[in-house]
Amino acid sequence: MAAKLIRSLMVIGALPAVALFAWPAASGSDAYLRVTAPSDVAGIDQRLMDRVEVALMDAGIDPRGVVLDRSGVSVRLADAGTRDHALSPLKRALGAIGTVSPDTTPRLP
């Protein structure tokens, strides 16, 4: 009985924290970029993510999150203006090894 009560209190306590973390993506207030590698390039790996991070740093853009997954790299930015500003430096830095596009599907990096 006591263990069940403690477990219930832990779940109830964790819900507000999860909601606060998920709010930016759920509300659509953050902007996202998606970087993918063309099919003829060896693949998506840590090097692609590192190039994205370096290109953003060189452009003076501070991302809210950069996540590598099986299909590419998702970059979470503060707003649409920052996203639009980041497109050009990323395209220049990646050249033919990556395709950069605005991402309309929010993720939680």
N, C-alpha and C positions, 0 to 999 in steps of 0.2 A: 504494500500500500504506500509506504513512504517513498520507495524507489519510483513508483508510478507518478507520484506527486512531484518529485524532484525532476523527473524527465519532462513532465508537462510544463513546469516552470522554466526549464532550460529552453524548450521549444518556443514558448511564449516570449522569452527574453531575446531569442535570436531573430525572431520575425522582424522587429523594427530595424535591426542592423542590416539584414538582407534587403529590406525595402529601401533603405537609404542608399545602399550600394547600387541597387538596380535602377533607381529613379532616373538618372541621366539618360540611360539607354531606353528605358520604357517611355520616357516623356518626349524623346526625340530632340532634346536640346543640344546634344553633341553631334558633331559632323564626323563622318568616317571616310577614309580612303581605302581602297583595296588595291594591292599590288600582287599581280600574278605573273608567273613565268610562262613564256610561250612553250608550246609542246615540243619544239625542237631543241630547247635548252635542257641541260642535264636534269634539272629539277629544282625543287624548292627546298632550301635548307637554311641553316643559321646565317650563312654568308649573305643571303638576300635580305634577311632582317637587319643584319649589321649595316649593309649599304643604305638601307632605308633610314636607319637611325642616324648615320653619319650625314646623309644628305639633308635631313631635317635640321640637324645641329648646325651644319654649315650655313643653312639658310636662316638661322636664328629662330626656328620654330620649335616650340616646346610641346610635344604631343602629350596627351593625357594617358595614352597607352599604346603599346605596339605589341601585337600578338602574332606569333607564327603558328599556322595550322597546315593541314595537308594540302590545301588548295592555294595558299598564298599568305600574304601578310596583311593584317587589318591594322589600320592606324586610326586611333580616336583623337580628334582634335576639338578645340574649344568651341568653335562655331563655323558656320559656312564660309565666312570671309577668310578665316585661317586655312580652311580646306582648299579654297580656290587659290590662295597664295602658295600653298604647298605643292600644287599640281606641277607647275613648271619646273621648280628645282628637282623634284623627284624624277620627272621624265628625262631631264638632262643628265642626271647622275646615273640612272639605270640604263639609258640607251635602249639597245635591242634586247637586253636580258630581262626586262620587266615591263609589264603593261600596268599603267596607273589609271585608275578610274574612281570617280566618286562612288561610294558604296551606300546604297539605300537600305540595306538590311542591317539594323543595329546589332552589334555584338558587345559583349562585356569583356574588354581587355583588362 
